[in-house]
Amino acid sequence: MTKNAKISIGVIASVLIIDQIIKILVKTTMHLGEEFSVCGNWFLIHFVENNGMAFGMEMGGSIGKLILSLFRIIAVGGIAYGLVKMCQTKESTSFIVLVSLVFAGAVGNIIDSVFYGVMFNSSVGQVASMFPADGGYSTWLQGKVVDMFYFPLIEGRFPDWVPIWGGESFIFFRPVFNFADAAISVGIIALLIFQRERMSRLLGDSK
């Protein structure tokens, strides 16, 4: 096994373990909608679940959820194939680490979508149990992604003169996300900023 392969496996394993520990702790100690402050009013643990993509975006209905779950699995398979190929070449370690972050984050949310529906009962109005005797809240591939990190850094109201949103309240940063989302975001942003040439070369070679 190459050095880069070992590093990639280490990054992926670390992200998945941290992500799942946090999600399981939240799921088994908090009910849906519960929150507590970590640092003042700008860093909260706020338990929400979503049926869709990163940062709480949705893809409607059970069919949409199934399509999204299957698409994720196929996409992750493609990334895994690329990672294996890169680890067998002299690709830079930093590039492999960033791709591994994106891969691990995607797998972390796939775990929720595939397994959580049968692993846990509902968190609505109660703290969920893991592997409940009477079964989970849904079926395979229909699980909800657990999100918890909430940073309402700035709260206010748009001035009345602002088109469309004038007079409405706003929160920045509104989305609630999880550790897997953070890994994906860090990996993609760093790839776009620091690895643009290598990304262009790889995408060009794949055509």
Secondary structure, 3 states (H helix, E strand, C coil): CCHHHHHHHHHHHHHHHHHHHHHHHHHHHCCCCCEEEEECCCEEEEEEEECCCHHHCCCCHHHHHHHHHHHHHHHHHHHHHHHHHHHCCCCCHHHHHHHHHHHHHHHHHHHHHHHHHHHECCCCCCCCCECCCCCCCCCCCCCCEEEEEECCCEEEECCCCCCCCCCCEEEECCCEECHHHHHHHHHHHHHHHHCHHHHHHHHHHCC
